[in-house]
Amino acid sequence: MNRIRKGDQVIVITGKYKGQKGEVLRVAADRVFVQNINLVKRHTKPNPQANQPGGIVEREASIHLSNVMLFNHAAGKGERVGFKTLDDGRKVRVYRASGEVVDA
């Protein structure tokens, strides 16, 4: 079970984009792709089979997991995440500071 998953709201805690928030588009091993963060330009060839035009395409590059933190809307800041097993046997993510369950 991952601490950060697709669809989570995260805040960047270090680097060029420090303080910016965004939604996780995908998680790949120890890296995440965050919406509108770390944009890079790529020169792509047209691919008629995939109906993809060529040209300069701007898209998100990955950020290391250690550079992002799950954003807690109730506290209004990034918080560390831990795990807890509930009485019914489910394993859930919880915020370390408050102990409340992550509702994602």
VMD Tcl script that builds the backbone (N, CA, C; Angstrom):
set m [mol new atoms 312]
animate dup $m
set s [atomselect $m all]
$s set {name element resname resid chain x y z} {
  {N N MET 1 A 0.850 -1.181 0.000}
  {CA C MET 1 A 0.000 0.000 0.000}
  {C C MET 1 A 0.894 1.241 0.000}
  {N N ASN 2 A 0.626 2.154 -0.912}
  {CA C ASN 2 A 1.447 3.354 -1.052}
  {C C ASN 2 A 0.938 4.486 -0.179}
  {N N ARG 3 A 1.847 5.325 0.242}
  {CA C ARG 3 A 1.473 6.487 1.043}
  {C C ARG 3 A 0.815 7.552 0.168}
  {N N ILE 4 A 1.239 7.628 -1.090}
  {CA C ILE 4 A 0.658 8.589 -2.031}
  {C C ILE 4 A 0.127 7.815 -3.220}
  {N N ARG 5 A -1.111 8.108 -3.612}
  {CA C ARG 5 A -1.769 7.396 -4.699}
  {C C ARG 5 A -2.274 8.366 -5.760}
  {N N LYS 6 A -2.661 7.807 -6.889}
  {CA C LYS 6 A -3.251 8.586 -7.971}
  {C C LYS 6 A -4.523 9.275 -7.462}
  {N N GLY 7 A -4.657 10.559 -7.780}
  {CA C GLY 7 A -5.837 11.311 -7.366}
  {C C GLY 7 A -5.667 12.086 -6.070}
  {N N ASP 8 A -4.585 11.837 -5.329}
  {CA C ASP 8 A -4.324 12.562 -4.081}
  {C C ASP 8 A -3.905 13.993 -4.362}
  {N N GLN 9 A -4.241 14.891 -3.437}
  {CA C GLN 9 A -3.747 16.258 -3.488}
  {C C GLN 9 A -2.426 16.287 -2.729}
  {N N VAL 10 A -1.368 16.774 -3.367}
  {CA C VAL 10 A -0.058 16.844 -2.722}
  {C C VAL 10 A 0.482 18.260 -2.789}
  {N N ILE 11 A 1.443 18.540 -1.918}
  {CA C ILE 11 A 2.146 19.812 -1.931}
  {C C ILE 11 A 3.632 19.500 -2.091}
  {N N VAL 12 A 4.304 20.276 -2.931}
  {CA C VAL 12 A 5.734 20.079 -3.162}
  {C C VAL 12 A 6.473 20.740 -2.008}
  {N N ILE 13 A 7.379 20.002 -1.360}
  {CA C ILE 13 A 8.032 20.520 -0.155}
  {C C ILE 13 A 9.455 21.016 -0.393}
  {N N THR 14 A 10.015 20.755 -1.564}
  {CA C THR 14 A 11.369 21.231 -1.837}
  {C C THR 14 A 11.580 21.403 -3.333}
  {N N GLY 15 A 12.556 22.211 -3.701}
  {CA C GLY 15 A 12.894 22.392 -5.104}
  {C C GLY 15 A 12.261 23.614 -5.724}
  {N N LYS 16 A 12.316 23.661 -7.030}
  {CA C LYS 16 A 11.855 24.803 -7.811}
  {C C LYS 16 A 10.374 25.109 -7.601}
  {N N TYR 17 A 9.573 24.070 -7.387}
  {CA C TYR 17 A 8.122 24.232 -7.276}
  {C C TYR 17 A 7.641 24.165 -5.834}
  {N N LYS 18 A 8.505 24.470 -4.880}
  {CA C LYS 18 A 8.177 24.384 -3.463}
  {C C LYS 18 A 6.937 25.212 -3.136}
  {N N GLY 19 A 5.999 24.595 -2.404}
  {CA C GLY 19 A 4.784 25.293 -1.980}
  {C C GLY 19 A 3.611 25.140 -2.924}
  {N N GLN 20 A 3.831 24.612 -4.119}
  {CA C GLN 20 A 2.737 24.460 -5.073}
  {C C GLN 20 A 1.979 23.164 -4.831}
  {N N LYS 21 A 0.659 23.231 -5.034}
  {CA C LYS 21 A -0.194 22.065 -4.828}
  {C C LYS 21 A -0.714 21.559 -6.157}
  {N N GLY 22 A -0.990 20.274 -6.211}
  {CA C GLY 22 A -1.558 19.690 -7.410}
  {C C GLY 22 A -2.032 18.275 -7.155}
  {N N GLU 23 A -2.711 17.733 -8.157}
  {CA C GLU 23 A -3.246 16.376 -8.063}
  {C C GLU 23 A -2.278 15.394 -8.709}
  {N N VAL 24 A -2.115 14.240 -8.080}
  {CA C VAL 24 A -1.227 13.210 -8.604}
  {C C VAL 24 A -1.903 12.554 -9.805}
  {N N LEU 25 A -1.231 12.601 -10.965}
  {CA C LEU 25 A -1.764 11.992 -12.177}
  {C C LEU 25 A -1.425 10.513 -12.251}
  {N N ARG 26 A -0.187 10.172 -11.840}
  {CA C ARG 26 A 0.205 8.769 -11.798}
  {C C ARG 26 A 1.424 8.586 -10.914}
  {N N VAL 27 A 1.567 7.372 -10.410}
  {CA C VAL 27 A 2.692 7.018 -9.555}
  {C C VAL 27 A 3.485 5.943 -10.271}
  {N N ALA 28 A 4.795 6.150 -10.392}
  {CA C ALA 28 A 5.663 5.174 -11.053}
  {C C ALA 28 A 6.848 4.893 -10.142}
  {N N ALA 29 A 6.857 3.736 -9.509}
  {CA C ALA 29 A 7.914 3.309 -8.573}
  {C C ALA 29 A 8.073 4.348 -7.468}
  {N N ASP 30 A 9.187 5.066 -7.436}
  {CA C ASP 30 A 9.401 6.061 -6.380}
  {C C ASP 30 A 9.248 7.490 -6.909}
  {N N ARG 31 A 8.500 7.656 -8.004}
  {CA C ARG 31 A 8.304 8.973 -8.597}
  {C C ARG 31 A 6.824 9.228 -8.857}
  {N N VAL 32 A 6.425 10.503 -8.824}
  {CA C VAL 32 A 5.032 10.873 -9.074}
  {C C VAL 32 A 4.967 11.939 -10.152}
  {N N PHE 33 A 3.871 11.954 -10.870}
  {CA C PHE 33 A 3.588 12.982 -11.865}
  {C C PHE 33 A 2.452 13.827 -11.310}
  {N N VAL 34 A 2.708 15.128 -11.097}
  {CA C VAL 34 A 1.735 16.022 -10.484}
  {C C VAL 34 A 1.241 17.008 -11.538}
  {N N GLN 35 A -0.059 17.219 -11.553}
  {CA C GLN 35 A -0.702 18.079 -12.554}
  {C C GLN 35 A -0.153 19.507 -12.494}
  {N N ASN 36 A 0.297 20.006 -13.641}
  {CA C ASN 36 A 0.818 21.367 -13.832}
  {C C ASN 36 A 2.050 21.688 -12.990}
  {N N ILE 37 A 2.792 20.667 -12.564}
  {CA C ILE 37 A 4.042 20.865 -11.829}
  {C C ILE 37 A 5.163 20.194 -12.621}
  {N N ASN 38 A 6.318 20.849 -12.702}
  {CA C ASN 38 A 7.496 20.319 -13.399}
  {C C ASN 38 A 7.201 20.061 -14.884}
  {N N LEU 39 A 6.668 21.072 -15.555}
  {CA C LEU 39 A 6.347 20.953 -16.975}
  {C C LEU 39 A 7.617 21.018 -17.818}
  {N N VAL 40 A 7.712 20.130 -18.791}
  {CA C VAL 40 A 8.834 20.112 -19.723}
  {C C VAL 40 A 8.294 20.100 -21.144}
  {N N LYS 41 A 9.115 20.550 -22.086}
  {CA C LYS 41 A 8.722 20.545 -23.494}
  {C C LYS 41 A 9.435 19.415 -24.206}
  {N N ARG 42 A 8.679 18.647 -24.971}
  {CA C ARG 42 A 9.233 17.518 -25.717}
  {C C ARG 42 A 8.907 17.692 -27.194}
  {N N HIS 43 A 9.885 17.429 -28.045}
  {CA C HIS 43 A 9.672 17.454 -29.483}
  {C C HIS 43 A 9.232 16.057 -29.903}
  {N N THR 44 A 8.018 15.936 -30.426}
  {CA C THR 44 A 7.490 14.614 -30.773}
  {C C THR 44 A 7.237 14.518 -32.272}
  {N N LYS 45 A 7.448 13.313 -32.787}
  {CA C LYS 45 A 7.148 13.052 -34.191}
  {C C LYS 45 A 5.667 12.719 -34.311}
  {N N PRO 46 A 5.051 13.058 -35.438}
  {CA C PRO 46 A 3.648 12.695 -35.609}
  {C C PRO 46 A 3.489 11.182 -35.727}
  {N N ASN 47 A 2.401 10.674 -35.158}
  {CA C ASN 47 A 2.093 9.250 -35.216}
  {C C ASN 47 A 0.652 9.100 -35.716}
  {N N PRO 48 A 0.473 8.867 -37.017}
  {CA C PRO 48 A -0.889 8.793 -37.572}
  {C C PRO 48 A -1.705 7.631 -37.003}
  {N N GLN 49 A -1.045 6.534 -36.627}
  {CA C GLN 49 A -1.785 5.389 -36.088}
  {C C GLN 49 A -2.425 5.721 -34.747}
  {N N ALA 50 A -1.752 6.515 -33.926}
  {CA C ALA 50 A -2.293 6.904 -32.624}
  {C C ALA 50 A -3.025 8.244 -32.711}
  {N N ASN 51 A -3.169 8.771 -33.940}
  {CA C ASN 51 A -3.823 10.061 -34.178}
  {C C ASN 51 A -3.157 11.163 -33.342}
  {N N GLN 52 A -1.827 11.151 -33.316}
  {CA C GLN 52 A -1.052 12.096 -32.517}
  {C C GLN 52 A -0.318 13.059 -33.439}
  {N N PRO 53 A -0.584 14.356 -33.316}
  {CA C PRO 53 A 0.132 15.316 -34.142}
  {C C PRO 53 A 1.558 15.516 -33.629}
  {N N GLY 54 A 2.435 15.950 -34.510}
  {CA C GLY 54 A 3.810 16.215 -34.120}
  {C C GLY 54 A 3.955 17.633 -33.624}
  {N N GLY 55 A 5.134 17.974 -33.166}
  {CA C GLY 55 A 5.401 19.328 -32.707}
  {C C GLY 55 A 5.956 19.334 -31.301}
  {N N ILE 56 A 5.928 20.504 -30.685}
  {CA C ILE 56 A 6.444 20.654 -29.331}
  {C C ILE 56 A 5.285 20.466 -28.357}
  {N N VAL 57 A 5.400 19.456 -27.519}
  {CA C VAL 57 A 4.347 19.114 -26.568}
  {C C VAL 57 A 4.835 19.418 -25.165}
  {N N GLU 58 A 3.996 20.102 -24.385}
  {CA C GLU 58 A 4.343 20.403 -22.999}
  {C C GLU 58 A 3.613 19.415 -22.100}
  {N N ARG 59 A 4.378 18.722 -21.233}
  {CA C ARG 59 A 3.770 17.739 -20.343}
  {C C ARG 59 A 4.534 17.695 -19.019}
  {N N GLU 60 A 3.947 16.983 -18.051}
  {CA C GLU 60 A 4.538 16.908 -16.718}
  {C C GLU 60 A 5.684 15.894 -16.690}
  {N N ALA 61 A 6.749 16.262 -16.018}
  {CA C ALA 61 A 7.835 15.326 -15.748}
  {C C ALA 61 A 7.666 14.832 -14.315}
  {N N SER 62 A 8.367 13.766 -13.978}
  {CA C SER 62 A 8.187 13.166 -12.661}
  {C C SER 62 A 8.944 13.919 -11.575}
  {N N ILE 63 A 8.466 13.754 -10.348}
  {CA C ILE 63 A 9.096 14.309 -9.148}
  {C C ILE 63 A 9.301 13.137 -8.195}
  {N N HIS 64 A 10.395 13.132 -7.474}
  {CA C HIS 64 A 10.639 12.047 -6.523}
  {C C HIS 64 A 9.631 12.119 -5.372}
  {N N LEU 65 A 9.221 10.954 -4.895}
  {CA C LEU 65 A 8.228 10.873 -3.819}
  {C C LEU 65 A 8.647 11.631 -2.569}
  {N N SER 66 A 9.949 11.673 -2.294}
  {CA C SER 66 A 10.415 12.344 -1.085}
  {C C SER 66 A 10.241 13.857 -1.152}
  {N N ASN 67 A 9.970 14.387 -2.333}
  {CA C ASN 67 A 9.823 15.834 -2.494}
  {C C ASN 67 A 8.381 16.305 -2.453}
  {N N VAL 68 A 7.441 15.400 -2.216}
  {CA C VAL 68 A 6.034 15.780 -2.102}
  {C C VAL 68 A 5.458 15.232 -0.805}
  {N N MET 69 A 4.390 15.889 -0.327}
  {CA C MET 69 A 3.718 15.484 0.893}
  {C C MET 69 A 2.221 15.516 0.649}
  {N N LEU 70 A 1.519 14.576 1.241}
  {CA C LEU 70 A 0.062 14.549 1.120}
  {C C LEU 70 A -0.507 15.791 1.791}
  {N N PHE 71 A -1.440 16.482 1.112}
  {CA C PHE 71 A -2.006 17.730 1.618}
  {C C PHE 71 A -3.261 17.441 2.422}
  {N N ASN 72 A -3.285 17.910 3.668}
  {CA C ASN 72 A -4.450 17.751 4.544}
  {C C ASN 72 A -5.279 19.026 4.457}
  {N N HIS 73 A -6.475 18.932 3.878}
  {CA C HIS 73 A -7.326 20.116 3.707}
  {C C HIS 73 A -7.809 20.666 5.042}
  {N N ALA 74 A -8.059 19.796 6.007}
  {CA C ALA 74 A -8.537 20.238 7.319}
  {C C ALA 74 A -7.487 21.086 8.031}
  {N N ALA 75 A -6.230 20.675 7.961}
  {CA C ALA 75 A -5.155 21.415 8.620}
  {C C ALA 75 A -4.607 22.523 7.723}
  {N N GLY 76 A -4.805 22.384 6.418}
  {CA C GLY 76 A -4.313 23.381 5.476}
  {C C GLY 76 A -2.815 23.298 5.225}
  {N N LYS 77 A -2.234 22.114 5.437}
  {CA C LYS 77 A -0.799 21.953 5.224}
  {C C LYS 77 A -0.500 20.501 4.868}
  {N N GLY 78 A 0.741 20.265 4.449}
  {CA C GLY 78 A 1.164 18.908 4.144}
  {C C GLY 78 A 1.437 18.136 5.416}
  {N N GLU 79 A 1.077 16.856 5.422}
  {CA C GLU 79 A 1.295 16.035 6.614}
  {C C GLU 79 A 1.846 14.679 6.235}
  {N N ARG 80 A 2.582 14.085 7.185}
  {CA C ARG 80 A 3.111 12.748 6.987}
  {C C ARG 80 A 1.974 11.736 7.086}
  {N N VAL 81 A 2.194 10.578 6.471}
  {CA C VAL 81 A 1.150 9.556 6.404}
  {C C VAL 81 A 1.657 8.273 7.040}
  {N N GLY 82 A 0.785 7.660 7.814}
  {CA C GLY 82 A 1.081 6.362 8.402}
  {C C GLY 82 A -0.046 5.401 8.069}
  {N N PHE 83 A 0.032 4.192 8.619}
  {CA C PHE 83 A -0.990 3.188 8.357}
  {C C PHE 83 A -1.558 2.674 9.667}
  {N N LYS 84 A -2.830 2.280 9.608}
  {CA C LYS 84 A -3.511 1.776 10.794}
  {C C LYS 84 A -4.460 0.674 10.343}
  {N N THR 85 A -4.571 -0.366 11.134}
  {CA C THR 85 A -5.525 -1.429 10.844}
  {C C THR 85 A -6.765 -1.203 11.697}
  {N N LEU 86 A -7.913 -1.099 11.050}
  {CA C LEU 86 A -9.169 -0.873 11.762}
  {C C LEU 86 A -9.665 -2.173 12.399}
  {N N ASP 87 A -10.698 -2.043 13.233}
  {CA C ASP 87 A -11.259 -3.207 13.921}
  {C C ASP 87 A -11.804 -4.251 12.959}
  {N N ASP 88 A -12.317 -3.787 11.805}
  {CA C ASP 88 A -12.877 -4.733 10.830}
  {C C ASP 88 A -11.799 -5.354 9.933}
  {N N GLY 89 A -10.532 -5.046 10.182}
  {CA C GLY 89 A -9.436 -5.668 9.443}
  {C C GLY 89 A -8.929 -4.875 8.259}
  {N N ARG 90 A -9.563 -3.740 7.943}
  {CA C ARG 90 A -9.099 -2.927 6.818}
  {C C ARG 90 A -7.860 -2.131 7.215}
  {N N LYS 91 A -6.923 -2.016 6.271}
  {CA C LYS 91 A -5.720 -1.208 6.475}
  {C C LYS 91 A -5.955 0.133 5.803}
  {N N VAL 92 A -5.855 1.230 6.558}
  {CA C VAL 92 A -6.133 2.565 6.022}
  {C C VAL 92 A -4.948 3.487 6.266}
  {N N ARG 93 A -4.884 4.546 5.471}
  {CA C ARG 93 A -3.868 5.571 5.662}
  {C C ARG 93 A -4.387 6.595 6.667}
  {N N VAL 94 A -3.514 7.061 7.536}
  {CA C VAL 94 A -3.893 8.076 8.524}
  {C C VAL 94 A -2.839 9.175 8.535}
  {N N TYR 95 A -3.283 10.393 8.874}
  {CA C TYR 95 A -2.337 11.494 9.050}
  {C C TYR 95 A -1.646 11.287 10.390}
  {N N ARG 96 A -0.316 11.440 10.416}
  {CA C ARG 96 A 0.446 11.168 11.632}
  {C C ARG 96 A 0.128 12.194 12.731}
  {N N ALA 97 A -0.012 13.452 12.362}
  {CA C ALA 97 A -0.189 14.499 13.369}
  {C C ALA 97 A -1.544 14.394 14.075}
  {N N SER 98 A -2.610 14.229 13.305}
  {CA C SER 98 A -3.955 14.230 13.885}
  {C C SER 98 A -4.501 12.835 14.128}
  {N N GLY 99 A -4.004 11.849 13.390}
  {CA C GLY 99 A -4.515 10.490 13.534}
  {C C GLY 99 A -5.786 10.217 12.762}
  {N N GLU 100 A -6.285 11.223 12.032}
  {CA C GLU 100 A -7.521 11.020 11.267}
  {C C GLU 100 A -7.247 10.266 9.983}
  {N N VAL 101 A -8.263 9.543 9.512}
  {CA C VAL 101 A -8.132 8.698 8.323}
  {C C VAL 101 A -8.116 9.568 7.073}
  {N N VAL 102 A -7.233 9.244 6.145}
  {CA C VAL 102 A -7.176 9.942 4.852}
  {C C VAL 102 A -8.410 9.501 4.066}
  {N N ASP 103 A -9.198 10.454 3.611}
  {CA C ASP 103 A -10.491 10.162 2.997}
  {C C ASP 103 A -10.419 9.990 1.481}
  {N N ALA 104 A -9.281 9.575 0.938}
  {CA C ALA 104 A -9.181 9.445 -0.516}
  {C C ALA 104 A -9.385 8.020 -0.963}
}
mol reanalyze $m
mol bondsrecalc $m
mol representation Tube
mol addrep $m
